[in-house]
């Protein structure tokens, strides 16, 4: 015979405490949706350090939009992990390994700097994860990439012809190339020479130097000493600061056409050398679609003044948006699966959309979309290279960068 024990208030409270909260609220318990880890390797120090903070801000902004709208794949939020490359391949590889082995990411993106991207590439592909880069060396998308490497930038070979067209615009008929020895830069030289010759120009010499030399005086004297009409300086920030000062001290008169990553670097070049040394330097850089509604909206969302030129932040924003859209399209966070959907959400045909949240809604409704990014239109060829990139040409005048227009 079973005896009934008296039911006390203490028994009732204890029983309630043992129940899940969902039962107390009268609804079924639902497991919290698992986060989807994604990662980026960005520079916050070294020669390319000036670009890291804006790239980080843009990426985090895009991830927040996705998560605030309910995430992807039935409510799963994205979790973004960021490592500092310090503009150093060894450090970049260490950060990549941490993202893959500790954070278990499905994407390693960012990658401002070809040497860092190239060093990390085999590690990412061995893990069967997606790599997205904002660098230019042709080798990044060459070889067996498994269809999992995507470039959000113009290829190096595209920069050379653009530089030749700037030379033509400023009236240069003879030129010398002064270039840093790295794979990103080296790939520009032959296309520059070919295009310059096609335009009626002549390259007198190519002078190479190593990064982080204690001095560039001898290279500057060799490049400028023959008095060419112009010198095409293929340099990054730290070396170009030293080169520009040497040119000024030497009183050389040849015009300078440089890369904006050396002659601008978010204003760091002017800060380092001053307006007198910098005056008259031309520079070019793959640029976002400055007049497009998508870019103008991005500038506003970044909290910047209209007309602000973000050379790389838009690429970071686009990487995050494309990742979310491709995962949703593939109905999977598995990199081997969603990598194939990058082409499906970026390339035409499809309804053009520059808002990642709207894009997700359209995909769920079964619509074909064509994502238009803040950094570019985001069309990819079969190797994962972005196409249809344009170049912004600027001249430094009176301590300011003055836009001279767009070269395609």
C-alpha positions in Angstrom: 0.0 0.0 0.0 1.4 3.4 -1.0 1.3 6.1 1.5 0.5 9.7 0.4 2.9 12.3 1.9 1.6 15.7 2.8 2.4 18.3 0.0 4.2 21.3 1.4 5.1 24.7 -0.2 8.7 23.6 -0.1 7.9 20.6 -2.2 6.1 22.7 -4.8 8.9 25.3 -5.1 11.5 22.5 -5.5 9.5 20.8 -8.2 9.0 24.0 -10.1 12.7 24.8 -9.9 13.5 21.5 -11.6 11.4 22.3 -14.6 12.9 23.9 -17.8 12.0 27.5 -18.3 10.2 26.6 -21.5 7.8 24.4 -19.6 7.0 27.1 -17.2 6.2 29.5 -20.0 3.9 26.9 -21.7 5.9 26.5 -24.9 8.2 23.7 -26.1 12.0 23.9 -25.4 14.0 24.8 -28.5 17.8 24.3 -28.6 19.8 27.5 -29.2 20.9 27.6 -32.8 24.6 26.8 -33.2 26.8 29.7 -34.2 28.6 29.5 -37.5 32.3 30.5 -37.0 34.0 32.5 -39.8 37.4 34.2 -39.6 39.5 37.0 -41.1 43.2 37.7 -41.1 43.6 41.5 -41.3 46.6 43.9 -40.8 46.6 46.2 -37.8 50.3 47.0 -37.8 53.2 47.0 -40.3 53.2 48.5 -43.8 49.5 47.8 -44.4 48.3 48.4 -40.9 46.4 51.6 -41.8 43.8 49.6 -43.7 42.9 47.0 -41.0 40.6 49.1 -38.7 38.2 50.1 -41.5 38.2 46.5 -42.9 37.3 45.2 -39.4 34.6 47.8 -38.9 33.0 47.0 -42.3 33.1 43.2 -41.8 31.6 43.5 -38.3 28.9 45.8 -39.5 27.8 43.3 -42.2 27.8 40.4 -39.7 25.7 42.4 -37.3 23.1 43.1 -40.0 22.8 39.4 -40.7 22.6 38.4 -37.1 20.1 41.2 -36.1 17.9 40.0 -38.9 17.8 36.5 -37.4 20.9 34.9 -38.8 21.0 32.3 -41.6 20.0 28.6 -42.0 17.0 28.8 -39.7 18.3 31.2 -37.2 22.0 30.4 -36.8 24.2 33.5 -36.1 27.5 34.2 -37.6 30.5 34.4 -35.2 33.4 36.4 -36.6 36.9 35.8 -35.3 39.7 38.2 -36.4 43.5 37.7 -36.3 46.2 40.4 -36.9 48.6 39.5 -39.6 51.0 42.4 -38.6 51.8 42.5 -42.4 53.9 39.5 -41.9 53.4 36.1 -43.6 54.7 34.1 -40.6 52.3 35.9 -38.3 49.5 35.6 -40.8 50.0 31.8 -41.0 49.9 31.5 -37.2 46.6 33.4 -37.2 45.2 31.3 -39.9 46.0 28.1 -38.0 44.4 29.4 -34.9 41.2 30.3 -36.8 41.1 26.8 -38.4 42.2 24.6 -35.4 40.9 26.5 -32.4 37.9 28.5 -33.8 36.9 25.9 -36.4 36.0 28.5 -39.0 34.4 27.7 -42.4 36.0 30.7 -44.0 39.3 32.5 -43.7 38.9 35.9 -45.3 40.5 39.3 -45.3 44.1 38.9 -46.5 45.4 42.3 -47.3 48.8 41.3 -48.7 49.7 38.7 -51.3 52.6 37.2 -49.4 50.3 36.5 -46.5 47.5 35.1 -48.6 49.9 32.8 -50.5 51.5 31.5 -47.3 48.1 30.7 -45.8 46.5 29.3 -49.0 47.8 25.7 -48.8 46.8 25.4 -45.1 43.3 26.6 -45.8 42.8 24.4 -48.8 44.2 21.4 -46.9 41.4 22.0 -44.3 38.8 22.2 -47.1 37.8 25.7 -46.1 37.1 28.8 -48.2 39.7 31.5 -48.6 38.6 35.0 -49.6 41.3 37.6 -50.3 41.7 41.3 -50.9 45.1 41.1 -52.6 46.3 40.9 -56.2 49.1 38.4 -56.9 48.0 36.2 -59.8 49.3 33.1 -58.0 46.6 33.3 -55.3 44.0 31.9 -57.7 46.4 29.8 -59.8 46.8 26.0 -59.4 44.3 23.6 -57.8 42.2 25.9 -55.6 39.4 23.3 -55.4 37.1 26.1 -56.4 37.4 27.5 -52.9 39.5 30.7 -53.4 37.9 34.0 -54.2 39.6 37.3 -55.0 37.9 40.5 -54.0 40.4 42.7 -55.7 41.9 43.3 -59.2 44.6 40.9 -60.3 48.2 42.2 -60.3 48.3 41.9 -64.1 45.5 44.4 -64.3 47.4 47.1 -62.4 50.2 47.4 -65.0 48.1 48.4 -67.9 46.2 50.9 -65.7 49.6 52.5 -64.8 50.6 52.7 -68.4 47.3 54.6 -69.2 48.1 57.1 -66.4 51.6 57.6 -68.0 49.9 58.3 -71.3 47.5 60.8 -69.6 50.3 62.8 -68.0 52.3 62.9 -71.3 55.1 60.6 -70.3 56.9 59.0 -73.3 59.8 57.4 -71.4 59.6 55.6 -68.0 61.6 53.6 -65.5 60.0 51.0 -63.2 61.2 51.1 -59.6 59.7 48.1 -57.8 59.7 46.2 -54.6 60.6 42.5 -54.9 57.3 40.7 -54.1 54.9 38.5 -56.1 52.2 41.2 -56.0 54.4 43.8 -57.6 56.4 41.6 -60.0 53.3 40.5 -61.8 52.5 44.1 -62.8 55.8 44.8 -64.6 55.5 43.0 -67.9 51.8 44.0 -68.5 52.9 47.6 -67.8 55.7 47.4 -70.3 53.5 45.8 -73.0 50.7 48.4 -72.6 53.1 51.3 -72.4 54.7 50.2 -75.7 51.3 49.9 -77.3 50.6 53.5 -76.2 53.8 54.7 -77.8 56.0 54.8 -74.7 59.4 53.2 -73.9 60.5 51.6 -70.7 64.2 52.5 -70.2 64.9 50.3 -67.2 63.5 48.2 -64.4 65.1 48.7 -61.0 64.2 46.2 -58.2 64.8 46.5 -54.5 64.1 44.4 -51.4 61.5 45.4 -48.8 62.8 46.8 -45.5 66.2 47.9 -46.9 68.0 50.4 -44.6 68.3 52.8 -47.6 67.0 53.1 -51.1 69.4 55.9 -52.2 71.3 53.8 -54.8 68.0 52.5 -56.4 66.5 56.0 -56.5 69.6 57.4 -58.2 69.6 54.6 -60.7 65.9 55.0 -61.5 65.8 58.8 -61.6 69.3 59.6 -62.7 68.7 59.1 -66.4 65.9 61.8 -66.2 63.0 59.7 -67.6 59.7 61.5 -68.1 58.3 59.4 -65.3 59.0 56.7 -62.8 56.4 54.0 -62.0 57.0 53.3 -58.3 55.6 50.0 -57.3 56.0 50.4 -53.5 54.2 49.9 -50.2 53.9 52.6 -47.6 57.1 52.2 -45.5 59.5 52.0 -48.5 57.7 54.6 -50.5 58.1 57.1 -47.7 61.8 56.6 -47.8 61.9 56.7 -51.6 59.9 59.9 -51.9 62.2 61.6 -49.4 65.3 60.5 -51.4 63.7 61.8 -54.6 63.0 65.2 -53.0 66.5 65.4 -51.5 68.1 64.5 -54.8 66.2 67.2 -56.7 65.0 64.8 -59.4 62.4 66.2 -61.7 60.8 63.1 -63.3 57.1 62.7 -62.6 56.1 59.9 -60.2 53.3 57.5 -60.7 52.8 55.3 -57.7 50.4 52.9 -56.1 47.9 54.4 -53.7 48.8 51.7 -51.1 52.2 53.5 -51.0 51.3 57.1 -51.8 48.1 57.4 -49.8 47.5 54.5 -47.3 44.5 56.3 -45.7 46.5 59.5 -45.4 49.5 58.0 -43.7 51.9 58.8 -46.6 51.2 62.6 -46.4 51.5 62.5 -42.6 54.9 60.9 -42.9 56.5 63.1 -45.7 54.5 66.3 -45.6 52.9 68.2 -48.5 56.1 69.6 -50.0 57.6 66.1 -50.6 54.4 64.6 -51.7 53.3 67.4 -54.1 52.7 66.3 -57.7 52.8 62.6 -57.1 50.2 60.6 -59.1 48.8 57.4 -57.7 46.3 54.8 -58.6 44.4 52.0 -57.0 41.6 49.6 -57.8 38.6 51.5 -56.6 35.0 50.8 -55.5 32.2 51.9 -57.8 32.3 55.5 -56.3 29.1 56.7 -58.0 27.0 53.6 -57.4 24.1 53.6 -55.0 25.6 50.6 -53.2 28.9 52.4 -52.5 27.3 55.7 -51.4 25.1 53.8 -49.0 28.1 52.0 -47.6 30.0 55.2 -47.0 27.0 56.5 -45.0 26.7 53.3 -43.0 30.5 53.6 -42.2 29.7 57.1 -40.7 32.0 58.8 -43.2 31.5 62.0 -45.3 30.0 61.7 -48.8 32.8 61.1 -51.3 35.1 59.3 -48.9 37.1 56.7 -50.7 37.4 53.3 -48.9 39.8 51.3 -51.0 39.6 48.0 -49.0 36.8 48.3 -46.4 34.2 47.6 -49.0 36.0 44.3 -50.0 35.8 43.1 -46.3 32.1 44.0 -46.2 31.5 42.1 -49.4 33.3 39.0 -48.2 30.9 38.8 -45.2 27.8 39.4 -47.3 28.7 36.9 -50.0 29.5 34.2 -47.4 26.1 34.6 -45.7 24.3 34.6 -49.0 26.2 31.6 -50.4 25.5 29.6 -47.2 21.8 30.4 -47.3 21.6 29.5 -51.0 23.5 26.2 -50.4 21.4 25.5 -47.3 24.7 24.5 -45.6 27.6 26.0 -43.6 29.9 23.3 -44.9 32.6 25.2 -46.9 32.9 22.4 -49.6 29.2 22.9 -50.2 28.6 26.6 -50.0 31.7 27.6 -52.0 29.8 26.5 -55.2 27.0 28.9 -54.4 29.3 32.0 -54.5 28.8 32.1 -58.2 25.1 31.6 -57.9 24.5 34.6 -55.7 27.1 36.9 -57.3 27.0 36.4 -61.1 24.1 37.3 -63.4 21.4 36.7 -64.2 19.4 37.6 -61.1 17.6 40.4 -59.3 20.3 42.9 -58.3 20.5 43.5 -54.6 23.1 45.4 -52.5 21.4 44.7 -49.1 22.5 41.4 -47.6 19.3 41.1 -45.5 17.1 41.6 -48.5 19.2 39.2 -50.5 18.7 36.5 -47.8 14.9 37.1 -47.9 14.9 36.7 -51.7 16.9 33.5 -51.6 14.5 32.0 -49.0 11.6 33.0 -51.4 13.3 31.0 -54.1 14.4 34.0 -56.2 17.7 34.2 -58.1 19.8 37.1 -57.0 22.9 39.0 -58.2 24.7 40.6 -55.3 26.2 44.0 -55.9 28.8 44.9 -53.4 30.3 48.0 -51.9 33.8 47.2 -53.1 32.8 46.0 -56.6 30.0 44.5 -58.6 31.2 41.1 -57.3 31.2 39.2 -60.6 33.6 36.2 -60.6 35.2 34.3 -63.4 35.7 30.5 -63.2 39.0 30.8 -61.3 37.4 33.0 -58.6 38.9 36.3 -59.8 36.7 39.4 -59.7 36.1 41.0 -63.1 35.0 44.5 -64.1 37.3 46.3 -61.6 38.1 50.0 -62.2 41.0 52.2 -61.0 40.9 55.6 -59.3 43.6 58.0 -60.3 44.6 60.8 -57.9 47.2 63.5 -57.7 48.6 65.0 -54.5 48.2 68.8 -54.6 48.6 71.2 -51.7 48.6 68.4 -49.2 45.4 66.8 -50.5 44.5 63.9 -52.8 42.7 65.3 -55.8 40.7 62.8 -57.9 41.6 62.8 -61.6 39.0 60.2 -62.6 38.5 56.5 -63.3 40.5 54.3 -65.6 39.1 50.9 -66.7 
